[in-house]
Amino acid sequence: MQKIIAASSPGAGPDSKMPPLMEFFSPEMQPMLNRAPSPRFLGTHMHPDNIPPSFTAKKTKTLVIFRNPKDTAVSFYHFSEKNPVLPTPESWDKFYTEFMSGDVPWGSYFDHALAWEKRIDDPNVMILTFEELKQDLYRGVRQISQFFDFTLSEEQVQTITQKSTFNAMKENSKESHGDLTNVFFRKGVVGDWKNLFSEAQSEMMDAEFEKHLAGTKLGAKIKYELHCK
């Protein structure tokens, strides 16, 4: 599903290469987060309705990254194949059926999308797409830094942009992700869905997108016609 990164006002997570994912918090994590200095960064794939209401009440800055649904399905399939904590798919066709019905970890792509569509005009929510960041990463870094009220020099923006490309992160992934390098880093491209989707599967996804997201602001932002046809 979508990846959410939230920067909350009252504290920060323990030192880590990645923001801790809320859905995997151990009981020991909460007091550690409470003791950490501000700002703290948290990640999650949870449905927005399941995120604690305090996030909205405290006007937590929330960055949401969406990817077009066809590439999301293919990426999720390969991720599940290699991830030791997720069910291993029996086949692409079976996984596709489960993905379309929402019978996958974290639930339906379209349920998530419709829930975030309701918050798309919230000034404390920024929604970017994977495709936007692939097209112009520099602009994305600028947008994100401004959203979180980070003051960055031109040199800092350039450095972050260079270190945030897929190839740069993959080269550094042993340090950042350890033994999970091959789980998190595969291709990092747009349009890989064409290598797995049958014509019938593609048409079914087209119909679902039209049913749920046609005419919405998030649907327009995903640029389905460009990336999924």
Long-range contacts (C-beta under 8 A, 24 or more apart in sequence): 1-45, 1-47, 1-72, 1-106, 1-107, 1-109, 1-112, 2-45, 2-64, 2-65, 2-66, 2-67, 2-112, 2-113, 2-116, 3-43, 3-45, 3-64, 3-65, 4-43, 4-44, 4-45, 4-46, 4-48, 4-51, 4-62, 4-63, 4-64, 4-65, 5-41, 5-42, 5-43, 5-62, 5-63, 5-65, 6-41, 6-42, 6-43, 6-44, 6-51, 6-55, 6-60, 6-61, 6-62, 6-63, 7-39, 7-40, 7-41, 7-60, 7-61, 7-63, 7-148, 8-39, 8-40, 8-42, 8-55, 8-58, 8-60, 8-61, 9-38, 9-39, 9-58, 9-59, 9-60, 10-38, 10-40, 10-58, 11-35, 11-36, 11-37, 11-38, 11-39, 11-40, 12-36, 12-37, 12-38, 12-39, 12-40, 12-41, 13-40, 13-41, 13-42, 17-175, 17-176, 17-177, 18-43, 18-176, 18-177, 19-43, 21-45, 22-46, 22-51, 39-148, 45-105, 45-106, 46-106, 47-106, 47-107, 47-111, 47-112, 47-115, 48-112, 48-115, 48-116, 48-119, 49-115, 56-124, 59-124, 60-124, 61-124, 61-126, 61-147, 61-148, 62-124, 62-125, 62-126, 63-126, 63-128, 63-144, 63-147, 63-148, 64-116, 64-125, 64-126, 64-127, 64-128, 65-127, 65-128, 65-129, 65-130, 65-133, 66-113, 66-116, 66-127, 66-128, 66-129, 66-130, 66-218, 66-221, 66-222, 67-129, 67-130, 67-131, 68-129, 68-130, 68-131, 68-190, 68-193, 68-222, 68-223, 68-224, 68-227, 68-228, 69-109, 69-110, 69-205, 69-208, 69-209, 69-222, 69-224, 69-228, 70-193, 70-197, 70-202, 70-205, 70-227, 70-228, 71-130, 71-190, 71-191, 71-192, 71-193, 71-227, 72-109, 73-99, 73-109, 73-193, 73-205, 74-192, 74-193, 74-195, 74-196, 74-197, 75-186, 75-192, 76-104, 77-196, 78-186, 79-183, 79-184, 79-186, 80-104, 80-105, 82-182, 82-183, 83-180, 83-183, 92-196, 96-197, 96-201, 100-204, 100-205, 100-208, 110-208, 110-209, 110-212, 110-213, 113-212, 113-213, 113-218, 113-219, 114-212, 114-213, 114-216, 116-218, 117-213, 117-216, 117-217, 117-218, 117-219, 120-217, 120-218, 121-217, 127-218, 127-221, 129-221, 129-222, 129-223, 130-190, 131-190, 131-222, 131-223, 131-227, 134-188, 134-189, 134-190, 137-161, 137-164, 137-165, 190-227, 191-227, 193-228, 202-228
